[in-house]
Amino acid sequence: MIRCSQDECGWVAIAPSERAALKQYESHLLETHVETVETEIPDGHVQVRTDDGEWETMTREQAREFHDR
């Protein structure tokens, strides 16, 4: 059984196989938990949502450190 790993989300896959469940999970994540942000991001950088809900542009290394904290 595959469950959504996002806080306070009770979504659970109902599918005949693990592969089908993973496809459902991918669709669920994209439809429910992903937000498209249109902005110019320099090469080698990513956008990360900080604890206060704001988007911050940082290098990939900085993003890894941020998520590790």
Summary of the structure (lengths in Angstrom):
residues: 69
radius of gyration: 15.2
end to end distance: 29.0
largest distance: 42.4
contacts: 134
relative contact order: 0.13
helix: 36%
strand: 17%
